[in-house]
């Protein structure tokens, strides 16, 4: 707008009107004369104010956003850092809790076997000359670790120490093909040797178990424990090894070969223990976990089994002619008291019921009947008696007049 005399006059007029309206609004109150004027002015200028605010609001918001953009960017960055830090803390707490649980179970296993152990943590996978599957742990000679010491986890055997440094040591895993250990079957003295298969073991990390006596029976599900070495080096006795999953039956071989799945999950090694002192006595099978109980049938399966047993019982009762809850001896006594003639007996089935004089009686089961030879002899005797009876009946039958003469 150009700065002209007319523009100045218009601006002064608008200022004067604004001052008048402010004065009227302040002094009018509920005045009968100025009140309507005030309401009219409020309605007119209120609409104009709302229209102006609707038009200028997006522009004002955009300008405010540009002005606050650097501050908002810094706030977002700080929030992302805080979120990452909290996530790391939660993961660390969860990992520490899992490690604490494994350590507690491992200490319990060592207590059962009376092993004195030094806890350690697996820090890396590494390769050592002569071995394929090895890991590095964070304890060494400064902690009393020496080569040829047994290493175990919270559930079973892991391997043995092959190298020991001041602050770290190298463990050869049981799945390494170069590693072998004496073992025996649970609950007996059947000896064998376990050895690793390396990559041939597949993702399940199976191990081979060769039973020295080929005549000893071995089946799937048998559990294996360490037999121990001389002076408990490199292996202490009684450490759980694995469960047999497959058996090779090859005739003619001197030994029997089975494949077992180790108790230890070698793909997720974390907390381990190094046995620095062996027990004075062989713990035998005391360290093995308890055999899991078979799962209980679900309610619907149990109901289905009860229904099947009920139908089977009903069919047996129908077969022997017994009423539910009846005693076979009582049924036999009722049958022996029945004195109706044979003609009034109604036989139903081979082992069913028969009606005697209007009363139903259960037939004797086949096991309670007389021997077959006696039955055959009785049948022949009954047949002869029947023929004699028929002859006697014919002799006593009155003669009928046939019309050809003669009398009775």
DOMAR-839461 format. One record per residue: residue in one letter; y, x, z of N, C-alpha, C in turn. Coordinates in steps of 0.001 Angstrom, whole numbers, plus 524288, in hexadecimal, padded with zeros to 5 digits. Example, Ala and Ser with C-alpha at 12.3 -4.5 7.8 and 13.67 -1.06 7.14 Angstrom:
A7E9C68338681E787EE6C8300C81E787F31C8339081E78/S7F7368323281BA87FBDC8356681BE48001E8326481EBE/
This chain:
X7FB528035A80000800008000080000804E68038280000/X80880802347FC8F80D63805337FC3A810F5803D9800C8/X813C2807DD8029681756807278070281C8380501804E7/X81CD17FFB5804C8821817FD13802D3823E37F9D280731/X828627F7AB805FB82B067F475809D7827FB7EF7B80AEE/X8258E7ED57806E1822847E88F8079E81DD17E98D80B15/X81B407EE0080A62816AE7EF3380D9C818377EFCD81354/X81CB87F24B8143081E7B7F2E98198C81FB97EDA281BF9/X822177EA2C818DE8236A7E50181AD881E857E1DC81C2D/X81A7E7E252818D6815947DF7D819D6812F47E18581EBF/X812D77E69B81F6A8106F7E8D7823FF813397E74A828FC/X818907E733828C281B817E59182D5681A877DFE282EAA/X81A097DCA082A8A818FD7D71782B6E813B07D64382DF5/X80FC57D90E82C3380A917D88982E7C80A7C7DA5A83424/X80D797DE898355980DAE7E05583AB6810497DC5883E38/X8147C7D9E083C208172A7D5E883F318139D7D13F8403E/X810A97CFA183C3480D0F7CB3983CF1808DE7CCA0840EF/X807127D171840C48030B7D30C844788051C7D30484A0A/X809EB7D4D884AB180C2A7D4C884FF080CE77CF3D851D7/X80EAF7CBC284E5B80F707C64484FE580A307C3DB8518C/X8061B7C4EC84E65801007C2A084FAF7FEE57C4BF854D8/X7FFC57C9B6855E37FDFF7CBF185AD9800DC7C96C85F63/X806027C8A185EB5809167C62E862DB807557C091863B5/X806907BDC285F56804D27B84F85FCB7FF767B8008625F/X7FBF07BBA0860D57F6AF7BB91863147F6DE7BCC6868E7/X7FA697C01086A7E7FAB27C18386FFC7FD0B7BD3187355/X800FF7BA5F87131803D57B67A874448020E7B0E587350/X7FF1A7B02686F157FDC87AAB886DCB7F9F67A872871C3/X7F5CF7AB36872C27F1E27A921876607EFB77A41187451/X7F01A7A00F8779C7EE5779AD6876177F2EA79742874BC/X7F72379995872F57FBC5796718719B7FA79792B586D31/X7FC9278DD686DB47FB58789D2869D07FDDD78AF58648A/X8024C78DB2864908051578EA585F9E8030E7939585CFA/X802C8797CE85FD58014279CC085D7C7FB5A79D9785D48/X7F85879A808601D7F2A879B238600F7F03A79A6185AB5/X7F19D79617857E67EF577956B852AA7F0E2799C884EF0/X7F5C079BA184F847F77879FE884C1C7F42C7A4C484D1D/X7F3487A5B6851FD7F00B7AA498536B7EA837A9C385142/X7E81C7A533851C37E2CA7A46C84FD67E2837A50F849F0/X7E6887A3098472A7E6957A37A841737E6FB7A93183FCC/X7EA797AC06842637EB227B18E841077E6227B49E8423A/X7E3967B35B846767DEB67B61A847D57DA717B51C843CE/X7DA0B7B049841FC7D6177AF0983E1C7D7157B1ED838FE/X7DC257B1F8837597DD6E7B47B832597DCA27BA5C832A3/X7DEF67BCCF836847DE8F7C27E836E47D91C7C4448388A/X7D6257C0DF83B617D0C67C24B83CC27CD437C2B9837F5/X7CDD27BF09834597CACC7BF4782F817CC337C41D82C5E/X7D15E7C53182C277D3097C9DD829477D0DF7CED682BCA/X7D09C7CEE5830FD7CE947D37C833AE7C8BE7D428832B3/X7C5C77CFDD832B07C02B7D03E831A97BF147D20282C1B/X7C2227D000828657C1637D1A8822F67C2A07D77782262/X7C6D67D92A824C77C83D7DEB7824757C4337E23982706/X7C2027E07182B867BE027E38D82E1F7B9077E3E382AE2/X7B7837DF8D828557B2D87DFA28250D7B37C7E34D8206F/X7B8507E3A581E667B9497E706819E27B96B7ECC781B8E/X7BBD87EDD481FF07BC917F34B8218A7B80B7F579824C6/X7B4567F218826A57B0257F40582A0D7ACA07F80882754/X7AAAD7F712822777A76D7FB1981FF37AA4D8004181F3F/X7AF637FFD281DE07B255804A981D0F7B2EE8078A8223C/X7B4228049B8265E7B4AB8071282B7F7AF898098682D55/X7AB22806C382C707A618808E382DF97A4B480DCD82AF7/X7A5E680DD9825E07A4C081272822B57A7EF8172482488/X7ACFA8162E825A77B04C81A72827887AE5C81C7282CCC/X7ACBE818D0830407AAAE81A6A835587A5A481D8A834C7/X7A23081BF18311579D4A81EBD8303479E4E8244A82E52/X7A215824E282AA97A35D82A20828C57A59982D7582D2C/X7A89F82AF6830987AAF882DEB834D27A6E382FA4838D8/X7A2D682C38839CF79EEE82D7283DD1799FB82FF383BA2/X799AF831008368A794EE833168342979341838488368B/X7969A83C228373A794D38411D83991792938406683F0B/X7952583D258422F7932983C3F8477B78DD38399484769/X78D2A8359F8440078826832E584399783DB83690841BD/X7852B83A1C83E337814183DD483C4E77F6E84168840B0/X7830084324843D678180846778483C77E228437B84C2B/X77F8183E7F84D2977C6483B51850C7776D683A8D84EB4/X7765683986849A277120838B78475376DE883DB2847B8/X7704D8421C846AD76D7A8471B8471776B998481184CA8/X76F00846FC8506F76D80847C4855E5769068442085779/X7694283F428558E7651183B99856D675FE083D3E8546B/X75FFF83F4684FBF75B2B8412084D4B758DF845B785049/X75C1B84949851FB75A2A84DAD8550C757CE84BD785A33/X75A688482085CAE7586684612861987533384344860CE/X752C18406085C7A74DE283D9F85B54749728417585A5E/X74A87845A7857717467A8499B8567C744D284C4D85B89/X7489584D6285EF17475084FED863DC743E084C6886746/X74537847638678F74218843BE86AA573C9E8431C8685D/X73C36843108632D737128429C860C0733BE8476486200/X7362084BEF861DB73337850B78633373170850A3868E7/X734C084EAD86C487334484E62871C672EB584AA68729A/X72EDA8462886FE672A878426D8706772572844D286E60/X725B184784869E0720FC849F6867C171EFD84E3886B67/X722978514D86D8E720F8855738712D71E7C8532B87611/X720B884EE58781471E7384C7487CC07190A84A4387B97/X7186C847DF8770271349845CB8759670F5484A34874EC/X7110084E838727470D7E852EF871C470C198556687700/X70FF7855E587A6A70ED88580D87F9C70B2285495882A6/X70BAF84F70882177082984BE4884D27029684C79882BF/X7021084CE787D876FCE084D9A87B446FA79852C787CFB/X6FDA3856DC87D176FBA485BEF87ED06FA1085BCC88491/X6FD2285910887AC6FBD2858AA88D356F6A4855CA88DF1/X6F5B5851B488AE46F0C984EE188B4D6EC2F85252889A9/X6ECD9855408855B6E8A9858C5883A86E7A685CF8887BE/X6EBCF85F1F889E96EB298632088DE86E856860F3892AD/X6E99885C2D8942A6E6FC859C6898A46E12E8590589793/X6DFD485727892D66DA4985678891866D77585BB98913F/X6DA2E85FB788F3D6D7BD864DB88EDC6D6B78672789442/X6DA658666B897CF6D9888683889D2C6D5058653E89FBB/X6D4868603589E876D01985D3B8A08F6CAEE85F3789E72/X6CAC18607E8994E6C5FC8629F896FB6C4AA867E189978/X6C8B086B3F89A376C7BD8705489CA76C5E786FB68A248/X6C7D686BBF8A4F86C61B86AD08AA4C6C06E869318AA8E/X6BEB6865E68A6C06B933864498A6B36B59A868E78A5BE/X6B72086C538A2326B3D2870CA8A1016B4C48757B8A476/X6B8BD8752A8A7EB6BA32879848AB5A6BBC787E548A82E/X6BEBA87D508A3EB6C0F8881948A0E96C67A882AF8A2F6/X6C7D3887A08A3436CD3B8890A8A4846CFF488A4E89F67/X6D4008876189E356D66C887CA8990D6DC2F889308998C/X6DE4888B11895286E3E588C028948F6E5CE8886E89030/X6E9118849B8915A6EAF98811388D396EE3D8840A88939/X6EDEF88246884606F0E4884AC880236F23D8807E87C24/X6F5C7881E6878B36F77587E56874936F6DE8810386F52/X6F4D487E1786B936F44388025866426F9B088048863B9/X6FB29884E8861D2700648858E85F9C700538863B859BA/X6FBF0887D08576D6FBDF888B5851C96F6468893684FE2/X6F5A68885B84ACE6F0C98899A848186F18188EF78459B/X6ED8489224845EB6EDF789752843AA6E8B6898FC84188/X6E8BB89D2883E906E40089F3583C1B6E2FB8A4A783E2A/X6DE1C8A59583FA76DC6D8AAA6841AD6D7FB8AC9983E3D/X6D7C68B19F83D6B6D3A78B3E383A2F6CE4D8B28583C61/X6CAFB8B057839036C5B88AEE183A9D6C5268A94C83C59/X6C9808A66C83CFA6C94C8A0F883EB86CCC389DA483B28/X6CB42898AC83AB76CE3F894F9837836D17F8913B83AD0/X6CF1D88EEF83ED46D1BC88B03842146D33588D7B8474B/X6D82288EFC847D16DA098915084CAB6DF5C88F0784DF8/X6E0B188F08853046E5CF88D48854D86E7DB89145858C2/X6ECF389112859876EF7E8947F85D4E6F1568914F861F0/X6F06989351866A46F20E890B286B736F6048941C86E49/X6F8E9891B7871E16FD668945C874486FC20897098796E/X6F740898CD87A426F5D189BE787EDE6F3118A0CD87D00/X6F38D8A4FE880116F1388A9F387E7A6EF228ACF988318/X6EEFB8B22B882686ECC48B58A8867C6EFF18B54C88B87/X6F4FC8B42788B0D6F8208B39488FC36F6858AEF889315/X6F3AF8AB40890D26F1BD8A6AD893B26EBF98A7318950E/X6E9BD8ABCC8943E6E43C8AC93895816E08D8AB4B89116/X6E27B8AAD388C526DF398A973887DC6DCEA8AE6C8858B/X6D7D28AE1D884416D5138B272881D66D1E68B06187D37/X6D08E8B3CF879906CD258B20B875426C7E58B00F87747/X6C55B8ACC98740E6C03B8AA798753C6C0678A6F987A0A/X6C49A8A3F887A966C4F089FE487E916C48F89A9187BF5/X6C223896EF87EA96C16D891A587C9A6C69188EA887CBD/X6C78288BB3878956CC1F8884A8783F6CA33882B3877B2/X6CC4987F3787AEA6CAB6879B587ABB6CF848763387A98/X6CE9987157879306D2BB86D61879196D1B18697187D68/X6D44F864FC87D196D386860F9881166CE7A85DF388056/X6CBB085EE087BE66C6DE85BF887AE06C23A85F6B87996/X6C306864678783F6BE8A8678E876D36C00186D0A87533/X6BC3486FA8872C96BCBA875238714E6C05E875B686CA4/X6C3B4879CA86CCC6C75287AF98688A6C5AC87FDE865A6/X6C46E8840C868716C2FE888FD865F76C32888D63869F0/X6C4918920D8680C6C4D58969286B896C96389A0C869F2/X6CB2A89D3986DA96CF628A0E586CB76CD468A57E86983/X6CFEE8A6CC865356CE568AB4E862106D24B8AFBE86263/X6D72F8AE748638F6DB388B26A8644A6DED08B0B7868B5/X6E08F8B46C86BD46E4048B339870356E8848B71A87036/X6ED538B51B870166F1FF8B84E870716F4A18B77F875AB/X6F91C8BA078765D6FBD08B97087B666FD768B3DA87CA0/X6FF608B10E878A07016E8ABC78798C6FEC28A79387650/X6FB318A902872FE6F88B8A52C86FA66F3098A70C86E87/X6EFC68A35A86CE16EA5A8A49886BA76E8AE8A175866E6/X6E4758A342864666E2508A0A585FD36DD0689E5386134/X6DC4B8995C85FB76D7818967E860EF6D4B88953F85BD5/X6CFC8896C785B5B6CC7D89536856F76CA0088FF785842/X6CACF88C2C854CB6C901886DB855CF6C32F88655854BC/X6C0D8882688572B6BB3F88175856A66B9CA87FF78510F/X6BD8787E0884DFD6BC6D87C85848926BC6B88125844D6/X6BDA3885CC846B16BDAB88A6E843596B81588BED841EA/X6B6F788CF783CE26B19A88E5783B556AFA18935C83DD3/X6B334896D283F866B18E89BBB841E86B04989B23847AD/X6B0E18967C849D16B024895AF84F6A6AAFB892E985063/X6A80E8949F854486A32C89226855E56A2FE8921185BCD/X6A06288E1C85DE06A00288D8F8639269ACB88B17864ED/X6987F88CDA86947693B188A8086B28694B78851486D56/X691208817B86C50691D887C0C86DFE68C8B879B886F4C/X68CA98755C871E9687E48727B873366890E86CAC87315/X684E68698E872A568573863E48729D68625861E087826/X688F085DAB87894689D685B3787DAE684B7859518800B/X6843285A268852267FB28582B887F967ABC85B4A8874D/X67AE485FFA88512676308631D884596778E868CF88398/X673A186BC68820967457871678812D67357872E587B86/X673BD86F2F877DD672F587061872626779F8738C8706D/X676A88787486F0667AD887C1786DAF67BBE87C3F867D2/X6808387DB28667C681FB87E468610D686ED8817A8609F/X68904881BE85BED68DBD884BD85AD46916788151857A5/X6965A880FF8595969A5787E348565F69DA8882348538D/X69F43880D484ECD6A29F8843784BB26A640880D98487C/X6AABA883188473B6AE9D880388443C6AD4487FF783E78/X6AFAD87C3A83BC66AEDD87B8D8362A6B3C887CAB83304/X6B83987D72835AF6BD1587E78832DD6BEA7879E982F74/X6C03587B0C82AAC6C1C4876E58270E6BD328737C82585/X6B86187589825DC6B3C78725E8248A6B30086DEB8285F/X6B55C86E5082D0C6B4E586A18830D86B80F8655182F87/X6BB7E865BC82BA66BEAB8614182A146C2E78601482E01/X6C57085B9282D2E6C9AD85A03830AA6C7E0858D083624/X6C2BA857A5836DD6C0CD8566E83C076BFA085B1F83F5F/X6C01485FFF83D1F6BF11864CB8400B6B9A5864B88428A/X6B5AB8636C83F776B05D8635D8417E6AE83868F184283/X6AACA8696E8461C6A85F86E70847476A28886DE984690/X69FEC87256845A669A4B87264844CD6978E873D6849E4/X693548710784B026902C8721284FAA68A94872FD84DE8/X688B0877C784EBE683558792E84D4967FFC879538523E/X67C44875C185278678B08757D856E5674568796E85603/X6735087CDA859D766F93881158591A66A0187F1C8587F/X6689A87AEA85B2966350878BC85ADC6636C8741385729/X660CB8748C852BB660EA8706184ED565DBF86BA185069/X65A8786C208548465751867B28563265A308643885A16/X65EAF865F285BFE66196862D185FD16645385E5885D05/X663968597E85EB7666458552285C2B66C168552E85D6F/X66F2C8540E8598A674D9853B685A37676CD84F2B856F1/X67A1484BF48594667BFE847558568A681E48470C856A3/X683D984390853886897A842BB8534868B5C8409985889/X68FB6842AA85A60691EB8410685F53690CC844B1863DF/X68D44848798630E68C3A84C4C867386910384FCA867ED/X692118513F86CBD696AC8547186DDB6951485A1286EF8/X6989E85DA886DB26978B8633A86DFE69B63865B5871CA/X6997F869578750169CC886C528789869BA98721C877C9/X69F4A875638797F69E9987B08878E969A6A87CFB87CAE/X6972F8809787ABC69301882CA87DEB695008874788146/X69918889F587F7E69B2F88E5488270699428938C8805A/X69C4B8979D8816269AF589CE487FB5699D68A04388477/X697F08A4F588369696ED8A894887A869C108AA0388A51/X69C268A98488F696A0DA8AA51892936A5578A6BB890D5/X6A3E08A24D88E676A7A489E4688CC16ABC58A06188900/X6AA558A443885CE6ADDE8A643881D26AAF68A68F87CA9/X6ACE98A400878A56B20D8A1758785D6B21889BA4879CC/X6AD8D8996287B286AD6E893BC87C216AB23892A688180/X6ADAF88F228844D6ABB688D5E8895A6A824888B788877/X6A47B8878C88BFA6A0D58833188B2D6A33B87DF188C95/X6A0E3879D188A486A2288747688BD56A6DE8720E8894D/X6A969874AB8858D6AE0D87265883116AC4C86EA787EC5/X6AE2C869D287EA76ACAC8663387A766AE3E8684B87514/X6AAC086788871436ABC48697686BF76AC87864F986828/X6A8B086171867A66A93D85D36863DA6A4B3859768640A/X6A4AD855C98604C6A0B5851B485FDC69E2C8521C85A77/X698FA851D585A5569619852398556D6972484D6185218/X6989584E5484D256999D84A0B849846959F849B384518/X6933284E0E843E068F7D84E1783F8068B5A8523C8407F/X686798511F83EE968222854C083FA967F7C8559C83A6C/X67E9985A878391E67BBC85BEC8345B6760085CA7835B2/X672BA859688335666D15859CE8342C66AAD85C7D82F70/X66A1A8619782FC0667BE864A682B8C6629B866DF82D80/X65E30864E482B9765924866DD82D7C6584F86C8F82BF9/X655A986F4682F5F65467874B882E4F658408789683089/X65CC3876F3832536609087A8F8347865F4387BDF83A22/X660B48809B83BA065FA788257840F46635A87FAE844CB/X6682187EAB8431F66C0987C278467E66D88876E184431/X66FC38739784782671D086E89845C8677BA86ECC845D3/X67A1E86C7B841E067FC786CC38413D6822586759841DC/X6863686716845086892E86243845CE68EF78638884544/X6920685F818444A697AF86022843BF69A5685CA8847D0/X69DCA85F1E84ACD6A04385C6C84F356A62785C4784E76/X6A88785846850B96AE37857DC850C56B02E859C88560F/X6B38085DC4856236B55785FE485B246B87885BE485E39/X6B85C85C6E863626BBAE8592C866B06C16E85A7C865EA/X6C2A885F65864DF6C80F8611D8643D6C9F485FE685EC1/X6CEB585DDA85E696D13085CE18595F6D42A861D3857DA/X6D1DE864E5854616D433869ED852FA6D8FE8695784F7F/X6D9E0864D184D5B6DE8D8640284A266E355862AC84D66/X6E2BE861C88527A6E7268605B855DC6E6DB8635885AFC/X6E5DA8687885AAB6E5A286BA785F626EB1786C688619C/X6EB9086BDB866B46F0AE86C84869316F01B86F8E86E4D/X6EDEB86D0B872416ED2F86F88877546E77F87134877D9/X6E69C8762D879346E15E8783E879E56E13987B3E87F0B/X6DC8487CD5880916DBD587FE0885526D8278846D8845C/X6D97F888ED8865E6D63A88D9A885DD6D34E88E5788AFF/X6CE1488E9588ABC6CADC88F3288F686CAF4894F5890FE/X6CD8189612895536CDDB89B7C897376C9BA89CA589B53/X6C70A8989E89D566C2DC8997B8A1246BEBD895408A056/X6B9D9896EA89F666B58D8934A89E6C6B36E891218A390/X6B0D888C998A3696AE8A88A748A83B6A9CC88DA98A9F2/X6A8A488D888AEEA6A426890648B0F269F0388DCA8AF6B/X69F1B888AD8AEAB69A72885DC8AD1D69B8D882D18A81F/X6977D882378A4EA697F887F4F8A007698F58798C8A147/X69D498774789F7269E42871B78A09669AC486DF989D9B/X697A48701689A076941B86CD4896DF6971B8688C893F3/X695DE863938950F6985585F3A8922F69CAA85C9289546/X69E6E85F0B8998C6A24B85C7789CEE6A79485BE889A51/X6A8CD85F348967D6ADF285F128940D6AE2485B2988F8A/X6A9B08597988DA16A99C855B6889546AC258509788AFB/X6AEFF84E198876C6B14484901888C66AD05844EE88965/X6ADF5840E288C6F6A9FC83CC788D156A8D383A19887F2/X6A3F383874887646A257835B6882A06A522830728825F/X6A7BB82F4187E0A6AA7F82A3887DC56A6BF825A287DE5/X6A84682187880A06A51C81CCC880EE6A58A819B787BDD/X6A156816F187A6C6A1AB813C1875A66A5BC80F8487649/X6A88180E41872226AC9480A42872966AA5C804F1873E4/X6AD3180214877216AB8D7FCCF8788F6AC527F921873F7/X6A8B17F5648734A6A9587F1B186EEE6AE1E7EE4486FBF/X6B0897ECF486B7A6B50F7E98886BBE6B3657E40086D51/X6B70F7E0F486F546B5907DBB3871326B2E87D86686D0F/X6B4D17D89F8682D6B2637D551864306ACDE7D726862EF/X6ABF67DC6D863026A6B57DE5F862186A3157DCE086695/X6A5127DD0C86B6B6A1D97DB8C86FDB6A06F7D5C886F9C/X6A4457D28786E216A3127CCF086D9669F1B7CC0586943/X69F9C7CEFA864F269BE67CE5A860AB696697CFEF86266/X6960D7D4378657C690F27D5E08676F68E977D1F386B2C/X691D87CF9A86E8E68FD87CB928721D68DE37C6D786F17/X690C07C56F86AF568F087C0F4867D4689D67C21586520/X689397C6EB86312684457C8538608E67FC77C83B86477/X680C07CA418693667CA17CA2B86D2A67B527C49086EB9/X67F5E7C12986EF167E557BBB48703E67B037B90886C1C/X67C357BA19867186790F7B7C3862E66737D7B9D886304/X672DF7BEE48642666D987C1138646866A827BEA9868E4/X66D0B7BDE786D6266A597BB89871D0668EA7B5E3870A1/X66C8F7B31986DFB66B577ADAE86C9F666C67AD4B868E0/X666877B0FA865146621E7B0D58617165CFA7B2058643A/X65D117B5AD8680D6584B7B6C986B00656A87B21C86E42/X65A687AF7F870BA659127AAE2873DA656CC7A6928706E/X659137A5F586BC6656F27A20086838651837A37A86660/X650B57A8BE865B864B937AA72863DA647627A975867EF/X6489E7AA7B86CFA644C17A9C187111644E27A4568737C/X648667A0F7871B46488E79BAC873C364AA479B558793B/X64E2479EC987ABE6504579ECF88002655B479C7B87FF4/X656E5799D48842B65C24797DD884FB65F5879C3B88774/X6648779C708863B667D07A0958885A6677C7A0A788E49/X666527A52D89081665DD7A5AD896266607D7A42C89838/X65CD07A2C2894BC657A77A1188967C654407A5DF89791/X650687A53189AE664CC37A95389C4B647C77A89F8991B/X645D37ACBA89682640F67AC158937563C637AA50896C5/X63C1F7AC0C89BC0637CD7AA4F89F16638097A4758A016/X63CD67A2678A0FD63D6079CBA8A1C863BC6799C089CE8/X63D3B79BF08985163BAF799558937E635BE79955892E4/X6333079DA88945B62D7C79DDD893F862AEC79A05897BF/X62D2C7997F89C7A62AFD795BA8A03562B907902C89E3A/X6302878F0D89BE9630BE789C1899B962CD9788D08955F/X62BC678CC0892586281678C1588E106228B78B4A89023/X6213C78E128947861BEB78D868969C61B2D7882D8992D/X61F76785D489B2A61EE9780A589D9661E8A77C438999E/X61FCB77D4A894C561F9477929890CB619F2777B388F8F/X618647729B89031612EE770FD88F4F6125E76D2E88AE6/X615FE76CBA887786159E768FB883256119676AE287F46/X60F107674887C9D60B2C768D3878B960DA176C1A87467/X60A4C76F12871C260C29772A086DA660EAC76FB486938/X60D0176ACB8687360F3C767D586415614E9766A2864F3/X616C276689869F961C3D7653F86B0E61FC076A0286B07/X61D8476E9E86A05620B07736086A0D622FC77453864A7/X627CF775BB864C962A9B776AD85FD362C3D77C6985FB7/X629FB77F5085C2062B33784DA85BBF62FC878594857F9/X63374788C1859BF63819789D48568A6388F78FB8855EE/X63710791B3851956379479747850966333F79A5C8531B/X6332379F48851B762F0A7A2B8853B462FC57A3C785973/X634B07A4D085B0F635D67A6028608A639D67A235862BA/X63A1679D62860B263E20799C08625763C6279679866F3/X63E67791958673863D1D78E1586B8D63959789F3869A5/X636CF7876186D696334B7830986C206340E77EB78701A/X633C4779EF86E576348377568871BE62F2D7737687384/X62E94772DD8789F629B27710687AE762B0676C6C87E65/X62975767D387CBD62A717633787FEA630357623B880B3/X6336B7635387CAD6390C7626D87D1563BE7766D387FB2/X6393176AEE8819D63BD076F4B8844163B1B77432880F7/X63F55777248803A63F1E77BE287D1763D847806A88086/X639FA783A587E736382B7884B88130638A378CDE87D86/X6399E7917787FC5639FC7963B87CA7634957987587BE0/X63367799E98770862E6979C67875FF62E6A7A1E187837/X629D87A3C98790E629637A91787B0262B127ACEB876C4/X62DBF7B1058783762EFF7B50C8745D62A097B7A787275/X62A337BA1186DD8625727BC7086BA1623077C06986F40/X6264A7C3458724C6241B7C753875BA620C57C4F687A01/X621C97BFEC87B6B61EEB7BD7687FB761A007BAA487DDC/X619167BA6F878D16147E7B7A6876E060F9A7BB048777A/X60B067B87287696606177BB38877196053C7BEBE87264/X601CF7C281872BC600DE7C61786E5E5FF077C33386980/X5FF907C5FE865235FE517C3838601E5F8817C23985FB6/X5F51E7C5A6861AD5EF777C4978615B5EE197BFAA86468/X5F0727BF1A869215EF707BA6286C2A5F18B7B58F8696F/X5F61F7B633866ED5F84A7B1A6864225F4B77B01685FA5/X5F2AA7B3F285CBA5EF1F7B29B8585F5EA2B7AFFA85A66/X5E8087B20A85EBD5E3477AFA5860EF5E4597AA20862D2/X5E9047A96D865465EA5C7A430867095EB1D7A0858626C/X5ED6D7A26985E1B5EE3D79F0F8598B5E90D79D458573E/X5E5397A0F7856F75E00479F73854EA5DD7379B6D85876/X5DDF179C3C85DA55DBA67988E861545DE3979343860DC/X5E371793288604F5E62978E2585FC25E4A378B7985AB6/X5E3BD78E9E856985E24878C32851905DCED789A5851F8/X5D93A78C6A8547D5D40678A158551C5D4397854485893/X5D7417859B85CBB5D7A8781128602E5DA2177C7E85D65/X5DDC577DA8859E85E03C7796D856FB5DC71776BD8535A/X5D8F5779EA850D55D51D7778084D555D1497741B8506F/X5CFB1776158550D5CC18772F48583E5CEAE76DF685A10/X5D38D76E4485B605D65D7699885D0E5D6CE765A8858B1/X5D7C9767A8853F15D8267640D84F835D2ED7614F84E9D/X5CE767643F84F3D5C943761C084E855C84175DA8852B3/X5C9D275EED857855C90075B1E85BB65CC547565585ADC/X5D112757108591F5D4687528F8580C5D22274F3F853B5/X5CFD8751C484FCA5CD8A74EC584B745C8BB74BBF84D42/X5C5DC74DFB850EF5C12974B44852D65C2A47468F8560D/X5C6CE746E5858FC5C8537428185C425CBC873EA085979/X5CD4A73FCD854BD5D0B873C2E851E75CD977375685058/X5CF647326C8514F5CC7B72DA184FCB5CBF972D30849E2/X5C77772B58848645C68B72AAA842CB5C98972604840B6/X5CBA9726F483C045CEA3722BE8399A5CB2771FC2835C1/X5CC0971AA3835535C90B71763831BF5CB197183E82C4A/X5C7AB71A09828D35C96671B2C823775C835716BB81FC1/X5C65771257821BD5C56570DCE81E655C02270D9D81C07/X5BCE8711A281D065B7C9711D281A7C5B35D7100181E49/X5B51970DBD8229B5B11270BF4826515B0AA70F9582ADF/X5AE3970DFE82ED85AD97711358337B5B1D17101483756/X5B1107117483BF25B4ED710AB8402A5B5FD71593842F8/X5B8F97152E8470F5BA7E719CD84A0B5B61A71BAB84D68/
